[in-house]
Amino acid sequence: MFPVLATLRFGGRQVGLHSYGVMIAVGLACGIAIAYQEAKRHKLDGSRVLDLAFWLIVVGLLGARIAYVAINADDFVDLCVGSGVPPRGARAILGDCTRAFRVWEGGLVFYGGIAAAAVFAFRFSRRQGWWPAQIADLFAPALALGHAFGRLGCFAAGCCYGKELNIHWAFGFPPGSVAFDQYVATGMSREALSTPPLHPTQLYEAAGELAIFAVLLAFRPRLRARPGSLLLVYLALYALLRFVVEVFRGDYARRFVVSFDTPRLADLLHLPPNEPVLLSIGQLGSLCLMLAVIVELGRRWRLRTRAAASEPAATPPA
């Protein structure tokens, strides 16, 4: 858990190399490499695929950050306005009011990023004369692997952390991490050595994404004849993974659509009984995503049924 991987010196200034940004960069690089190899296998223009990958990164990060800022808009507004005690200088006010732009400190909503990237990829593919479903399958394994590295970056930064847990695999986050700062904001002493032991939900999701990546590689040859199917497999598995991981999430930035008291379920899962398990915004997004996958599968089934019904019956031999 190293929020700042290294400190670089530029003249008289020191610039921190944040682990969160480094891991996202590594994940994006691995994802682009996989997508490029897939493009060559599909006999697509590799340079245009790289162009698409670049813009997907820009649009995806922008969409993910906008979604995060929108969900936590009240916190960013309060931070910018301030309480007036103690008085802040102009530099401090500027720093607080531009906190929403500090992506390297953590704070991305995956569903916001994937929605923005999907819209852009669809339009880009149509302009290039590509089949959007084929492009979606091309990037599906890359998305799973890149997201796994991104969650490792979350673990290094201490964001997206889990609920308190008194089991040997729990982790306490040190000063300088997002988790530590948020615990201090809710009453923990700054003199503490770390947060209480927490569920490493970042590692749960990273492991799940790697498993999904392996599944996609295994099923890729079988689903190649059905464009779009590989992406549907990814979306369905990720929606299930995210819904489960959200049960164990405990970070302050998480918001709930509605809170259900489930003390028995919390006790069964060794979770704090006073914290809700359902229904967070992330879980609602997972349910909506799963519903969209089911609707698309139903549409495909109806099309195949109609196509089979319209085929002329085979003429029996004389």
C-alpha positions as CSV (number, residue, x, y, z in Angstrom):
1,M,0.0,0.0,0.0
2,F,2.1,2.9,-1.4
3,P,-0.1,5.8,-2.5
4,V,3.0,7.6,-3.8
5,L,5.3,5.1,-5.6
6,A,8.2,7.5,-5.9
7,T,9.0,11.2,-5.8
8,L,10.6,12.8,-8.8
9,R,12.6,16.1,-8.7
10,F,12.2,18.7,-11.5
11,G,14.5,21.6,-10.7
12,G,13.5,22.8,-7.3
13,R,10.1,21.0,-7.2
14,Q,9.1,17.5,-6.2
15,V,6.4,15.7,-8.0
16,G,4.9,12.5,-6.6
17,L,4.5,9.5,-8.9
18,H,1.1,8.2,-7.7
19,S,0.7,4.4,-7.7
20,Y,-2.9,4.8,-8.7
21,G,-2.0,6.5,-12.0
22,V,0.9,4.1,-12.7
23,M,-1.3,1.0,-12.3
24,I,-4.0,2.5,-14.6
25,A,-1.3,3.3,-17.1
26,V,0.1,-0.3,-17.0
27,G,-3.5,-1.7,-17.3
28,L,-4.2,0.5,-20.3
29,A,-0.9,-0.5,-22.0
30,C,-1.6,-4.2,-21.5
31,G,-5.2,-3.7,-22.8
32,I,-4.1,-1.8,-25.9
33,A,-1.5,-4.5,-26.7
34,I,-4.1,-7.2,-26.5
35,A,-6.6,-5.2,-28.6
36,Y,-3.9,-4.6,-31.2
37,Q,-3.0,-8.2,-31.5
38,E,-6.7,-9.1,-31.8
39,A,-7.1,-6.4,-34.5
40,K,-4.3,-8.0,-36.6
41,R,-6.0,-11.4,-36.1
42,H,-9.2,-10.0,-37.5
43,K,-7.3,-8.3,-40.4
44,L,-8.3,-4.8,-39.3
45,D,-6.2,-1.7,-39.7
46,G,-4.0,-1.7,-36.6
47,S,-3.2,2.0,-36.7
48,R,-6.9,2.9,-36.7
49,V,-7.5,0.5,-33.9
50,L,-4.7,2.3,-31.9
51,D,-6.4,5.6,-32.7
52,L,-9.7,4.2,-31.3
53,A,-7.9,2.9,-28.2
54,F,-6.4,6.3,-27.5
55,W,-9.7,8.1,-27.7
56,L,-11.4,5.4,-25.7
57,I,-8.9,6.0,-22.9
58,V,-9.6,9.8,-23.0
59,V,-13.3,9.5,-23.3
60,G,-13.5,6.6,-20.8
61,L,-11.5,8.4,-18.1
62,L,-13.4,11.6,-18.7
63,G,-16.8,9.7,-18.3
64,A,-15.6,7.8,-15.3
65,R,-14.4,11.0,-13.5
66,I,-17.6,13.0,-14.4
67,A,-19.7,10.2,-13.0
68,Y,-17.6,10.2,-9.8
69,V,-17.8,13.9,-9.4
70,A,-21.6,13.9,-10.1
71,I,-22.2,11.2,-7.4
72,N,-20.1,13.1,-4.9
73,A,-21.0,16.6,-6.0
74,D,-22.0,17.8,-2.5
75,D,-18.6,16.8,-1.1
76,F,-16.7,18.7,-3.8
77,V,-18.9,21.8,-3.4
78,D,-18.4,21.7,0.4
79,L,-14.6,21.3,-0.1
80,C,-14.5,24.3,-2.5
81,V,-16.7,26.6,-0.4
82,G,-15.1,25.6,2.9
83,S,-16.2,26.5,6.4
84,G,-14.0,29.6,6.8
85,V,-12.3,28.2,9.9
86,P,-9.4,28.5,9.6
87,P,-9.2,31.1,6.9
88,R,-7.7,29.9,3.6
89,G,-5.5,31.7,1.2
90,A,-6.1,32.0,-2.5
91,R,-3.8,29.1,-3.3
92,A,-5.6,26.8,-0.8
93,I,-9.0,27.8,-2.3
94,L,-7.8,27.2,-5.8
95,G,-6.4,23.8,-4.7
96,D,-9.7,22.8,-3.0
97,C,-11.9,24.0,-5.9
98,T,-9.8,22.0,-8.5
99,R,-9.8,18.8,-6.5
100,A,-12.4,17.3,-8.9
101,F,-9.7,17.3,-11.6
102,R,-7.1,15.3,-9.6
103,V,-7.8,12.0,-11.2
104,W,-4.4,10.6,-10.0
105,E,-5.6,10.8,-6.4
106,G,-8.3,8.2,-7.1
107,G,-12.0,8.5,-7.8
108,L,-13.4,6.9,-11.0
109,V,-16.8,5.3,-11.6
110,F,-16.3,2.4,-14.0
111,Y,-19.9,2.4,-15.2
112,G,-19.6,6.0,-16.2
113,G,-16.4,5.3,-18.1
114,I,-17.7,2.3,-20.0
115,A,-20.9,4.1,-21.0
116,A,-19.0,7.0,-22.4
117,A,-16.5,4.7,-24.2
118,A,-19.3,2.5,-25.6
119,V,-21.0,5.5,-27.2
120,F,-17.8,6.8,-28.7
121,A,-16.7,3.3,-29.9
122,F,-20.0,2.8,-31.7
123,R,-19.8,6.0,-33.6
124,F,-16.1,5.6,-34.4
125,S,-16.8,2.0,-35.7
126,R,-19.6,3.2,-37.9
127,R,-17.5,5.9,-39.5
128,Q,-14.8,3.4,-40.2
129,G,-17.2,0.9,-41.7
130,W,-16.5,-1.6,-39.0
131,W,-19.1,-3.9,-37.4
132,P,-19.5,-2.4,-33.9
133,A,-20.2,-5.8,-32.4
134,Q,-16.9,-7.1,-33.7
135,I,-15.0,-4.2,-32.2
136,A,-16.7,-4.7,-28.9
137,D,-15.4,-8.3,-28.8
138,L,-12.0,-7.1,-29.8
139,F,-11.8,-4.9,-26.7
140,A,-13.6,-7.1,-24.2
141,P,-10.6,-9.1,-22.9
142,A,-8.5,-5.9,-22.9
143,L,-11.1,-4.2,-20.7
144,A,-11.1,-7.0,-18.2
145,L,-7.3,-7.0,-17.9
146,G,-7.0,-3.3,-17.8
147,H,-9.6,-3.0,-15.1
148,A,-7.8,-5.6,-13.0
149,F,-4.7,-3.4,-12.9
150,G,-6.9,-0.4,-12.2
151,R,-8.2,-2.1,-9.0
152,L,-4.6,-2.8,-8.0
153,G,-4.1,0.9,-8.3
154,C,-7.1,1.5,-6.1
155,F,-5.5,-0.8,-3.5
156,A,-2.3,1.2,-3.6
157,A,-4.1,4.5,-3.2
158,G,-6.5,3.1,-0.5
159,C,-9.7,4.1,-2.2
160,C,-12.7,1.8,-2.8
161,Y,-11.9,0.0,0.4
162,G,-14.1,-2.4,2.3
163,K,-16.0,-2.7,5.5
164,E,-14.2,-3.5,8.8
165,L,-13.1,-7.1,9.2
166,N,-11.4,-8.9,12.0
167,I,-9.9,-11.8,10.0
168,H,-6.2,-12.4,9.1
169,W,-6.5,-11.3,5.4
170,A,-7.9,-7.8,6.3
171,F,-5.7,-4.8,5.7
172,G,-5.2,-1.5,7.5
173,F,-4.4,1.5,5.3
174,P,-1.6,3.8,6.5
175,P,-1.5,7.6,6.7
176,G,-1.6,9.2,3.3
177,S,-4.1,6.8,1.8
178,V,-7.7,7.7,0.9
179,A,-9.0,5.3,3.5
180,F,-7.0,6.8,6.3
181,D,-8.0,10.3,5.4
182,Q,-11.7,9.4,5.3
183,Y,-11.5,7.6,8.7
184,V,-9.8,10.7,10.1
185,A,-12.7,12.8,8.7
186,T,-15.1,10.6,10.6
187,G,-13.4,10.9,14.0
188,M,-10.3,8.7,14.0
189,S,-7.1,10.2,15.4
190,R,-4.5,11.4,13.0
191,E,-1.9,9.8,15.3
192,A,-3.2,6.4,14.5
193,L,-0.8,4.1,12.7
194,S,-3.5,2.8,10.2
195,T,-7.2,2.4,9.7
196,P,-9.0,-0.6,11.4
197,P,-8.6,-3.9,9.4
198,L,-10.7,-3.7,6.3
199,H,-11.9,-6.0,3.6
200,P,-9.5,-5.7,0.6
201,T,-12.3,-5.2,-1.8
202,Q,-9.9,-3.8,-4.4
203,L,-8.1,-7.2,-4.5
204,Y,-11.4,-9.1,-4.6
205,E,-12.4,-7.3,-7.8
206,A,-8.9,-7.5,-9.3
207,A,-8.9,-11.3,-8.8
208,G,-12.4,-11.5,-10.3
209,E,-11.4,-9.4,-13.3
210,L,-8.4,-11.7,-13.9
211,A,-10.8,-14.7,-13.7
212,I,-13.1,-13.0,-16.2
213,F,-10.2,-12.3,-18.5
214,A,-9.3,-16.1,-18.4
215,V,-12.9,-17.0,-19.2
216,L,-13.0,-14.7,-22.2
217,L,-9.8,-16.1,-23.6
218,A,-11.1,-19.6,-23.2
219,F,-14.5,-18.8,-24.9
220,R,-13.1,-16.5,-27.6
221,P,-12.7,-19.3,-30.3
222,R,-16.2,-20.6,-29.7
223,L,-17.9,-17.2,-29.8
224,R,-16.0,-15.8,-32.7
225,A,-18.8,-16.6,-35.1
226,R,-21.3,-14.6,-33.0
227,P,-20.0,-11.0,-32.9
228,G,-20.9,-9.2,-29.7
229,S,-21.2,-12.4,-27.6
230,L,-17.8,-12.0,-26.0
231,L,-18.7,-8.5,-24.7
232,L,-22.1,-9.9,-23.4
233,V,-20.2,-12.6,-21.5
234,Y,-17.9,-9.9,-20.0
235,L,-20.8,-7.6,-19.0
236,A,-22.8,-10.4,-17.4
237,L,-19.9,-11.7,-15.4
238,Y,-18.7,-8.2,-14.4
239,A,-22.2,-7.2,-13.3
240,L,-22.4,-10.2,-11.0
241,L,-18.8,-9.6,-9.7
242,R,-19.5,-6.0,-9.0
243,F,-22.8,-6.6,-7.2
244,V,-21.1,-9.1,-4.8
245,V,-18.1,-6.9,-4.2
246,E,-20.3,-3.9,-3.4
247,V,-21.7,-5.9,-0.4
248,F,-18.3,-5.7,1.2
249,R,-17.5,-2.1,0.2
250,G,-17.4,0.4,3.0
251,D,-15.8,3.5,1.4
252,Y,-17.3,6.9,2.2
253,A,-17.7,7.8,-1.5
254,R,-20.2,5.0,-2.1
255,R,-23.8,6.1,-2.2
256,F,-27.0,4.2,-1.7
257,V,-30.2,4.4,-3.7
258,V,-32.1,3.0,-0.8
259,S,-30.7,1.4,2.4
260,F,-32.0,-2.0,3.6
261,D,-31.3,-3.2,7.1
262,T,-30.1,-6.7,6.8
263,P,-28.5,-7.6,10.2
264,R,-28.8,-11.4,9.7
265,L,-27.1,-11.2,6.3
266,A,-24.4,-8.9,7.7
267,D,-23.8,-11.3,10.6
268,L,-23.6,-14.3,8.2
269,L,-21.0,-12.4,6.2
270,H,-19.1,-11.1,9.3
271,L,-19.9,-7.5,8.4
272,P,-20.7,-4.6,10.8
273,P,-24.5,-4.9,11.6
274,N,-25.0,-1.1,11.5
275,E,-23.9,-0.7,7.8
276,P,-26.2,-1.4,4.9
277,V,-25.6,-4.2,2.5
278,L,-28.1,-3.2,-0.2
279,L,-28.8,-1.2,-2.4
280,S,-25.8,1.0,-3.5
281,I,-25.6,2.9,-6.8
282,G,-23.0,0.3,-7.9
283,Q,-25.4,-2.5,-7.3
284,L,-28.2,-0.7,-9.1
285,G,-25.9,-0.2,-12.0
286,S,-25.0,-3.9,-11.9
287,L,-28.7,-4.9,-12.0
288,C,-29.4,-2.5,-14.9
289,L,-26.4,-3.9,-16.8
290,M,-27.6,-7.5,-16.2
291,L,-31.1,-6.5,-17.4
292,A,-29.6,-5.0,-20.5
293,V,-27.7,-8.2,-21.2
294,I,-30.8,-10.3,-20.8
295,V,-32.8,-8.0,-23.1
296,E,-30.1,-8.3,-25.8
297,L,-29.9,-12.1,-25.4
298,G,-33.7,-12.2,-25.8
299,R,-33.5,-10.1,-28.9
300,R,-30.9,-12.4,-30.4
301,W,-32.9,-15.5,-29.6
302,R,-36.0,-14.0,-31.3
303,L,-33.9,-13.1,-34.5
304,R,-32.6,-16.7,-34.6
305,T,-36.0,-18.1,-34.2
306,R,-37.4,-16.0,-37.0
307,A,-34.5,-16.8,-39.3
308,A,-35.0,-20.5,-38.6
309,A,-38.7,-20.3,-39.3
310,S,-38.2,-18.4,-42.6
311,E,-35.8,-21.0,-44.0
312,P,-37.5,-23.3,-46.5
313,A,-37.9,-26.9,-45.4
314,A,-35.6,-29.4,-46.9
315,T,-37.1,-31.3,-49.9
316,P,-37.4,-35.0,-49.1
317,P,-35.6,-37.3,-51.6
318,A,-37.7,-38.8,-54.4
